[in-house]
Amino acid sequence: MEQPRVHPRVAKALQELGIKHEILFVEPEYADTATFCAHYGFPLETSGNAIIVTSTRGAKQFVACVLPATHRLDVNHAVRKLMGASRASFASAEETVELTGMAIGGVTPIGLPTEMPIYIDETLGALDYVMLGAGTRRAKLKTWPEELAKIPNVTFVRGIGLPG
């Protein structure tokens, strides 16, 4: 049986939140952001990577961060401060899948647990459109920055992504 192109949780959230989007079908071997952009002809700077971060001391907490694919996440400073944690790190692949139900390479802020804080780098707001995962490695979502504000627990922040 073929897996759904868009994760069911993501499809449900898209509909319930009224997020305008387009679905682009992707061969799974091209799902990683840089490979997707090169193969399908999208500029890397139009893609947003969703990354799950966890606290590593004290009470366990998770947040999602979305930043331009041309940037790297500032976990040790900006994200740790936003979390109010003394230490933070990237969640493991196992933690990410368990928490989100989504495939690595397809994680998206759409359809995450509603109690999870989501921090979106404000530079994504200046784009004409944003390419995101679809919860699987078989599709990408094209949406517009203003649509991201419809996601529960989203905060647009400056400086979670550093160039490079």
Secondary structure, 3 states (H helix, E strand, C coil): CCCCCCCHHHHHHHHHHCCCEEEEECCHHHCCHHHHHHHHCCCHHHEEEEEEEEECCCCCCEEEEEEECCEEECHHHHHHHHHCCCCEEECCHHHHHHHHCCCCCCCCCCCCCCCCCEEEEHHHHHCCCEEEECCCCCEEEEECHHHHCCCCCEEEECCCEEEC
